[in-house]
Amino acid sequence: MYGWIFRHLPGPLWFRILTAALFIAAAVLVLMQFVFPWFSQFNPINDSTIGGN
């Protein structure tokens, strides 16, 4: 799948690498800013019972 995406990006190799890096950075930014904070309200990992009275 990643090979298919990389082959369909336009331009020379250096431009495809730059474009792929920008797409990866944008995906990480969207995940960190929107998806993970929204999902954390449904995730019980932060619900600790140690030290609770």
Gaussian input, Z-matrix of N, CA and C with variables (Angstrom, degrees):
# hf/3-21g

backbone

0 1
 N
 C     1     B1
 C     2     B2     1     A1
 N     3     B3     2     A2     1     D1
 C     4     B4     3     A3     2     D2
 C     5     B5     4     A4     3     D3
 N     6     B6     5     A5     4     D4
 C     7     B7     6     A6     5     D5
 C     8     B8     7     A7     6     D6
 N     9     B9     8     A8     7     D7
 C    10    B10     9     A9     8     D8
 C    11    B11    10    A10     9     D9
 N    12    B12    11    A11    10    D10
 C    13    B13    12    A12    11    D11
 C    14    B14    13    A13    12    D12
 N    15    B15    14    A14    13    D13
 C    16    B16    15    A15    14    D14
 C    17    B17    16    A16    15    D15
 N    18    B18    17    A17    16    D16
 C    19    B19    18    A18    17    D17
 C    20    B20    19    A19    18    D18
 N    21    B21    20    A20    19    D19
 C    22    B22    21    A21    20    D20
 C    23    B23    22    A22    21    D21
 N    24    B24    23    A23    22    D22
 C    25    B25    24    A24    23    D23
 C    26    B26    25    A25    24    D24
 N    27    B27    26    A26    25    D25
 C    28    B28    27    A27    26    D26
 C    29    B29    28    A28    27    D27
 N    30    B30    29    A29    28    D28
 C    31    B31    30    A30    29    D29
 C    32    B32    31    A31    30    D30
 N    33    B33    32    A32    31    D31
 C    34    B34    33    A33    32    D32
 C    35    B35    34    A34    33    D33
 N    36    B36    35    A35    34    D34
 C    37    B37    36    A36    35    D35
 C    38    B38    37    A37    36    D36
 N    39    B39    38    A38    37    D37
 C    40    B40    39    A39    38    D38
 C    41    B41    40    A40    39    D39
 N    42    B42    41    A41    40    D40
 C    43    B43    42    A42    41    D41
 C    44    B44    43    A43    42    D42
 N    45    B45    44    A44    43    D43
 C    46    B46    45    A45    44    D44
 C    47    B47    46    A46    45    D45
 N    48    B48    47    A47    46    D46
 C    49    B49    48    A48    47    D47
 C    50    B50    49    A49    48    D48
 N    51    B51    50    A50    49    D49
 C    52    B52    51    A51    50    D50
 C    53    B53    52    A52    51    D51
 N    54    B54    53    A53    52    D52
 C    55    B55    54    A54    53    D53
 C    56    B56    55    A55    54    D54
 N    57    B57    56    A56    55    D55
 C    58    B58    57    A57    56    D56
 C    59    B59    58    A58    57    D57
 N    60    B60    59    A59    58    D58
 C    61    B61    60    A60    59    D59
 C    62    B62    61    A61    60    D60
 N    63    B63    62    A62    61    D61
 C    64    B64    63    A63    62    D62
 C    65    B65    64    A64    63    D63
 N    66    B66    65    A65    64    D64
 C    67    B67    66    A66    65    D65
 C    68    B68    67    A67    66    D66
 N    69    B69    68    A68    67    D67
 C    70    B70    69    A69    68    D68
 C    71    B71    70    A70    69    D69
 N    72    B72    71    A71    70    D70
 C    73    B73    72    A72    71    D71
 C    74    B74    73    A73    72    D72
 N    75    B75    74    A74    73    D73
 C    76    B76    75    A75    74    D74
 C    77    B77    76    A76    75    D75
 N    78    B78    77    A77    76    D76
 C    79    B79    78    A78    77    D77
 C    80    B80    79    A79    78    D78
 N    81    B81    80    A80    79    D79
 C    82    B82    81    A81    80    D80
 C    83    B83    82    A82    81    D81
 N    84    B84    83    A83    82    D82
 C    85    B85    84    A84    83    D83
 C    86    B86    85    A85    84    D84
 N    87    B87    86    A86    85    D85
 C    88    B88    87    A87    86    D86
 C    89    B89    88    A88    87    D87
 N    90    B90    89    A89    88    D88
 C    91    B91    90    A90    89    D89
 C    92    B92    91    A91    90    D90
 N    93    B93    92    A92    91    D91
 C    94    B94    93    A93    92    D92
 C    95    B95    94    A94    93    D93
 N    96    B96    95    A95    94    D94
 C    97    B97    96    A96    95    D95
 C    98    B98    97    A97    96    D96
 N    99    B99    98    A98    97    D97
 C   100   B100    99    A99    98    D98
 C   101   B101   100   A100    99    D99
 N   102   B102   101   A101   100   D100
 C   103   B103   102   A102   101   D101
 C   104   B104   103   A103   102   D102
 N   105   B105   104   A104   103   D103
 C   106   B106   105   A105   104   D104
 C   107   B107   106   A106   105   D105
 N   108   B108   107   A107   106   D106
 C   109   B109   108   A108   107   D107
 C   110   B110   109   A109   108   D108
 N   111   B111   110   A110   109   D109
 C   112   B112   111   A111   110   D110
 C   113   B113   112   A112   111   D111
 N   114   B114   113   A113   112   D112
 C   115   B115   114   A114   113   D113
 C   116   B116   115   A115   114   D114
 N   117   B117   116   A116   115   D115
 C   118   B118   117   A117   116   D116
 C   119   B119   118   A118   117   D117
 N   120   B120   119   A119   118   D118
 C   121   B121   120   A120   119   D119
 C   122   B122   121   A121   120   D120
 N   123   B123   122   A122   121   D121
 C   124   B124   123   A123   122   D122
 C   125   B125   124   A124   123   D123
 N   126   B126   125   A125   124   D124
 C   127   B127   126   A126   125   D125
 C   128   B128   127   A127   126   D126
 N   129   B129   128   A128   127   D127
 C   130   B130   129   A129   128   D128
 C   131   B131   130   A130   129   D129
 N   132   B132   131   A131   130   D130
 C   133   B133   132   A132   131   D131
 C   134   B134   133   A133   132   D132
 N   135   B135   134   A134   133   D133
 C   136   B136   135   A135   134   D134
 C   137   B137   136   A136   135   D135
 N   138   B138   137   A137   136   D136
 C   139   B139   138   A138   137   D137
 C   140   B140   139   A139   138   D138
 N   141   B141   140   A140   139   D139
 C   142   B142   141   A141   140   D140
 C   143   B143   142   A142   141   D141
 N   144   B144   143   A143   142   D142
 C   145   B145   144   A144   143   D143
 C   146   B146   145   A145   144   D144
 N   147   B147   146   A146   145   D145
 C   148   B148   147   A147   146   D146
 C   149   B149   148   A148   147   D147
 N   150   B150   149   A149   148   D148
 C   151   B151   150   A150   149   D149
 C   152   B152   151   A151   150   D150
 N   153   B153   152   A152   151   D151
 C   154   B154   153   A153   152   D152
 C   155   B155   154   A154   153   D153
 N   156   B156   155   A155   154   D154
 C   157   B157   156   A156   155   D155
 C   158   B158   157   A157   156   D156

   B1=1.4353
   B2=1.5270
   B3=1.3310
   B4=1.4572
   B5=1.5243
   B6=1.3011
   B7=1.4603
   B8=1.5155
   B9=1.3289
   B10=1.4603
   B11=1.5272
   B12=1.3301
   B13=1.4669
   B14=1.5236
   B15=1.3264
   B16=1.4590
   B17=1.5232
   B18=1.3361
   B19=1.4647
   B20=1.5228
   B21=1.3192
   B22=1.4623
   B23=1.5269
   B24=1.3209
   B25=1.4590
   B26=1.5237
   B27=1.3247
   B28=1.4651
   B29=1.5236
   B30=1.3168
   B31=1.4561
   B32=1.5135
   B33=1.3274
   B34=1.4596
   B35=1.5348
   B36=1.3046
   B37=1.4655
   B38=1.5281
   B39=1.3318
   B40=1.4635
   B41=1.5277
   B42=1.3334
   B43=1.4605
   B44=1.5264
   B45=1.3304
   B46=1.4662
   B47=1.5148
   B48=1.3298
   B49=1.4701
   B50=1.5234
   B51=1.3242
   B52=1.4626
   B53=1.5281
   B54=1.3157
   B55=1.4600
   B56=1.5251
   B57=1.3285
   B58=1.4598
   B59=1.5318
   B60=1.3374
   B61=1.4608
   B62=1.5264
   B63=1.3304
   B64=1.4666
   B65=1.5275
   B66=1.3214
   B67=1.4638
   B68=1.5232
   B69=1.3295
   B70=1.4630
   B71=1.5213
   B72=1.3348
   B73=1.4641
   B74=1.5260
   B75=1.3215
   B76=1.4596
   B77=1.5300
   B78=1.3113
   B79=1.4637
   B80=1.5197
   B81=1.3324
   B82=1.4602
   B83=1.5246
   B84=1.3165
   B85=1.4624
   B86=1.5267
   B87=1.3262
   B88=1.4594
   B89=1.5218
   B90=1.3283
   B91=1.4610
   B92=1.5227
   B93=1.3234
   B94=1.4625
   B95=1.5259
   B96=1.3139
   B97=1.4586
   B98=1.5295
   B99=1.3179
   B100=1.4538
   B101=1.5219
   B102=1.3232
   B103=1.4627
   B104=1.5214
   B105=1.3187
   B106=1.4535
   B107=1.5274
   B108=1.3439
   B109=1.4662
   B110=1.5370
   B111=1.3123
   B112=1.4521
   B113=1.5282
   B114=1.3250
   B115=1.4604
   B116=1.5188
   B117=1.3240
   B118=1.4674
   B119=1.5133
   B120=1.3123
   B121=1.4584
   B122=1.5247
   B123=1.3174
   B124=1.4575
   B125=1.5265
   B126=1.3281
   B127=1.4540
   B128=1.5245
   B129=1.3328
   B130=1.4685
   B131=1.5334
   B132=1.3196
   B133=1.4655
   B134=1.5187
   B135=1.3257
   B136=1.4565
   B137=1.5225
   B138=1.3067
   B139=1.4612
   B140=1.5224
   B141=1.3173
   B142=1.4497
   B143=1.5330
   B144=1.3326
   B145=1.4662
   B146=1.5147
   B147=1.3127
   B148=1.4498
   B149=1.5124
   B150=1.3106
   B151=1.4648
   B152=1.5098
   B153=1.3134
   B154=1.4570
   B155=1.5227
   B156=1.3014
   B157=1.4802
   B158=1.4934
   A1=111.10
   A2=116.95
   A3=119.11
   A4=111.59
   A5=115.87
   A6=119.33
   A7=111.79
   A8=116.82
   A9=121.00
   A10=110.39
   A11=117.01
   A12=120.71
   A13=110.03
   A14=117.63
   A15=121.41
   A16=111.47
   A17=117.07
   A18=119.83
   A19=112.00
   A20=118.85
   A21=121.32
   A22=113.40
   A23=118.23
   A24=119.72
   A25=108.61
   A26=117.90
   A27=119.69
   A28=112.28
   A29=116.41
   A30=122.39
   A31=114.39
   A32=114.86
   A33=120.44
   A34=111.25
   A35=115.68
   A36=121.64
   A37=112.36
   A38=117.35
   A39=119.04
   A40=111.57
   A41=117.35
   A42=121.09
   A43=111.21
   A44=116.77
   A45=120.31
   A46=110.93
   A47=116.75
   A48=120.19
   A49=110.11
   A50=117.23
   A51=121.52
   A52=110.91
   A53=117.64
   A54=121.49
   A55=111.13
   A56=116.88
   A57=120.16
   A58=110.65
   A59=117.86
   A60=120.80
   A61=110.96
   A62=117.26
   A63=120.17
   A64=111.60
   A65=117.55
   A66=120.51
   A67=111.26
   A68=116.62
   A69=120.24
   A70=110.62
   A71=117.24
   A72=120.94
   A73=110.97
   A74=117.55
   A75=120.55
   A76=111.23
   A77=116.89
   A78=120.09
   A79=110.95
   A80=117.45
   A81=121.12
   A82=110.50
   A83=117.59
   A84=121.63
   A85=111.25
   A86=117.48
   A87=120.70
   A88=110.54
   A89=117.14
   A90=119.63
   A91=111.81
   A92=117.53
   A93=121.16
   A94=112.57
   A95=118.26
   A96=120.86
   A97=113.61
   A98=117.70
   A99=119.67
   A100=114.26
   A101=117.41
   A102=119.97
   A103=111.85
   A104=119.24
   A105=121.11
   A106=113.28
   A107=120.07
   A108=117.93
   A109=112.76
   A110=117.82
   A111=120.59
   A112=110.61
   A113=117.26
   A114=121.59
   A115=112.39
   A116=118.50
   A117=120.84
   A118=112.36
   A119=118.50
   A120=119.75
   A121=112.57
   A122=118.08
   A123=122.19
   A124=112.57
   A125=117.82
   A126=122.68
   A127=109.73
   A128=118.19
   A129=120.13
   A130=114.11
   A131=119.78
   A132=121.29
   A133=111.05
   A134=118.89
   A135=121.64
   A136=113.13
   A137=118.80
   A138=122.04
   A139=109.21
   A140=116.50
   A141=122.30
   A142=109.82
   A143=115.99
   A144=120.42
   A145=111.47
   A146=118.57
   A147=122.17
   A148=109.08
   A149=116.98
   A150=121.46
   A151=113.79
   A152=117.77
   A153=120.22
   A154=110.48
   A155=116.77
   A156=120.35
   A157=110.78
   D1=-46.34
   D2=-179.33
   D3=-66.78
   D4=-35.01
   D5=175.53
   D6=-63.71
   D7=-39.46
   D8=178.17
   D9=-63.47
   D10=-44.31
   D11=178.34
   D12=-62.31
   D13=-46.20
   D14=-177.76
   D15=-63.52
   D16=-38.51
   D17=179.37
   D18=-68.38
   D19=-26.80
   D20=-177.17
   D21=-92.52
   D22=-1.39
   D23=174.02
   D24=-73.96
   D25=142.16
   D26=-177.37
   D27=-81.21
   D28=158.71
   D29=170.79
   D30=96.81
   D31=-178.78
   D32=179.05
   D33=-72.85
   D34=174.91
   D35=-174.31
   D36=-58.59
   D37=-45.23
   D38=-177.69
   D39=-63.43
   D40=-34.21
   D41=178.86
   D42=-72.79
   D43=-36.94
   D44=177.26
   D45=-65.78
   D46=-39.39
   D47=177.71
   D48=-64.69
   D49=-44.08
   D50=178.30
   D51=-63.00
   D52=-44.30
   D53=179.36
   D54=-63.77
   D55=-42.97
   D56=178.72
   D57=-63.63
   D58=-39.86
   D59=177.96
   D60=-64.81
   D61=-39.08
   D62=177.03
   D63=-66.03
   D64=-39.83
   D65=177.15
   D66=-63.93
   D67=-40.90
   D68=178.20
   D69=-65.01
   D70=-43.75
   D71=178.47
   D72=-62.86
   D73=-40.09
   D74=178.51
   D75=-65.90
   D76=-39.50
   D77=178.64
   D78=-65.27
   D79=-42.40
   D80=178.01
   D81=-64.09
   D82=-41.96
   D83=178.84
   D84=-61.20
   D85=-45.72
   D86=179.62
   D87=-63.99
   D88=-41.24
   D89=178.46
   D90=-63.42
   D91=-45.81
   D92=-176.79
   D93=-70.89
   D94=-33.84
   D95=-175.43
   D96=-87.17
   D97=-32.62
   D98=-171.63
   D99=-121.65
   D100=-49.04
   D101=-171.25
   D102=-74.35
   D103=-51.25
   D104=-177.02
   D105=-65.02
   D106=-42.07
   D107=175.36
   D108=-62.67
   D109=-37.98
   D110=177.54
   D111=-65.65
   D112=-41.99
   D113=-177.30
   D114=-72.10
   D115=-25.82
   D116=-175.89
   D117=-64.49
   D118=-24.64
   D119=177.94
   D120=-70.29
   D121=-19.30
   D122=178.63
   D123=-99.97
   D124=-4.68
   D125=-174.79
   D126=-97.32
   D127=120.87
   D128=-176.57
   D129=-83.73
   D130=10.52
   D131=-176.79
   D132=-64.26
   D133=-35.61
   D134=-177.26
   D135=-81.46
   D136=-3.91
   D137=178.33
   D138=-83.26
   D139=95.64
   D140=-176.42
   D141=-96.29
   D142=140.84
   D143=175.95
   D144=-109.57
   D145=-0.11
   D146=179.76
   D147=-77.06
   D148=127.39
   D149=178.11
   D150=80.65
   D151=3.10
   D152=179.36
   D153=-81.17
   D154=141.01
   D155=179.18
   D156=-106.60

